[in-house]
Amino acid sequence: MRAPIIYSGDCVHNSKLVRISLPKFLQLLRYILDAQPLKISEYFELYNAIVLRLAKRSTKPVIRSYYSSRARLVRALDGSIFFLRPKTPDINIVTAERYELSNWFKPLAKGVVVDVGAYIGFYTVRACKSADLVIAVEPLPHNFAALKMNVELNCRNYENVELVNKAIGASKTRLPIYIPVEYHLYDYSAASLKQRVEKCLKYMVDVEPLDDILHELGVDRVDLLKVDIEGYVQEALPGMINT
């Protein structure tokens, strides 16, 4: 069995806000270029949001990334279509990690691919077009619903995708998952089994070792393993030794 490749996007969540700088301004403009709204009118909403932020908050701390005010469909540069939820950082995820996607993930997304911490399917919908089987694991119900929709939008052969609404851990149990809240906006992308910020929402989710999940699905090999579980990798490792 070929050794799986692990990509971990874990990082310490920084709840502090930053001031606008030239790189930040260029990042905001990148959203318009990288995520193309399917309706022409939505370009104006993106543009207005950026202008208002620069005009009203240029000397004050601002939210670290753009949050859409309403649900939308966007098309990424590679043709993938994503449903984005309002008041979430979904659009940031869709336009982020382009280097990792192009240079690490896509070339290796063959055979059996396991996407742990799938969020809304940024990696899953790319893998389903080249892999024999994709297993996407996402514990938060809010994210799982968007993940399912994005898989339906992008994966014609839905039979090669298995969606698992669980978190991974060392043993089978139920644990709270914490969603950071900033300015009444929900950072679903930073949801973690560790409480790392004071202001957050809490949900109970099912937790199961990854080894057990794959055994239940009849999967005996993994060709590519991507893990992004917001600081919980060390706690989950005992449950994925065989993987």
PEZI-V569727 format. One record per backbone hydrogen bond with DSSP energy under -1.0 kcal/mol. CO is the residue of the C=O (numbers start at 1). NH is the residue of the N-H. E is the energy in kcal/mol with one decimal. If there is no record, write none. Layout:
co: {CO CO}
nh: {NH NH}
e: {E E}
This chain:
co: {5 7 18 21 22 23 24 25 26 29 30 31 36 39 40 42 43 44 45 46 47 48 49 50 51 52 53 57 68 72 73 74 75 76 80 82 84 87 89 90 91 97 98 99 100 100 101 105 105 108 111 111 112 112 113 114 115 116 118 121 123 124 127 127 133 134 135 136 137 137 140 141 142 143 144 145 146 147 148 149 150 151 156 157 158 160 162 164 164 167 173 175 177 178 179 180 182 185 186 187 188 192 199 201 203 205 206 207 209 210 211 212 213 214 215 224 225 226 227 232 233 236 237 239}
nh: {225 227 62 25 26 27 28 29 30 33 34 35 75 42 43 46 47 48 49 50 51 52 53 54 55 56 57 60 87 84 38 82 36 79 76 74 72 186 93 94 95 101 102 103 104 105 106 108 109 110 132 133 223 224 135 226 137 228 121 125 127 128 130 131 113 162 115 164 117 118 144 145 146 147 148 149 150 151 152 153 154 155 158 160 161 134 136 138 166 208 207 205 203 192 201 187 185 182 188 190 191 178 181 179 177 175 167 173 213 214 215 216 217 219 218 114 7 116 9 236 237 239 240 211}
e: {-1.7 -2.6 -1.7 -2.7 -2.5 -1.9 -2.2 -2.1 -1.7 -1.2 -3.2 -2.1 -2.6 -1.4 -1.5 -2.0 -2.5 -2.8 -2.2 -1.9 -2.4 -2.7 -1.8 -2.1 -2.6 -2.7 -1.7 -1.3 -3.1 -3.1 -1.8 -2.7 -2.5 -2.1 -3.1 -2.2 -2.0 -1.9 -1.5 -2.1 -1.3 -2.1 -2.5 -2.9 -1.8 -2.6 -2.7 -1.2 -1.1 -2.5 -1.6 -2.2 -2.2 -1.8 -2.8 -2.8 -3.0 -2.0 -2.5 -2.5 -2.4 -2.2 -1.8 -3.0 -2.9 -3.1 -3.1 -3.0 -2.6 -1.9 -2.8 -2.1 -1.2 -2.8 -2.5 -1.8 -2.4 -2.2 -2.1 -1.7 -1.3 -3.0 -1.6 -2.0 -1.6 -2.8 -2.8 -2.6 -1.5 -2.3 -3.1 -2.7 -2.1 -2.0 -2.5 -2.7 -1.8 -2.5 -1.7 -1.8 -1.3 -3.3 -2.0 -2.7 -3.5 -2.0 -3.0 -2.2 -2.0 -2.5 -2.0 -2.4 -1.3 -2.8 -1.1 -2.8 -1.1 -3.1 -1.1 -1.5 -1.7 -1.5 -2.3 -2.9}
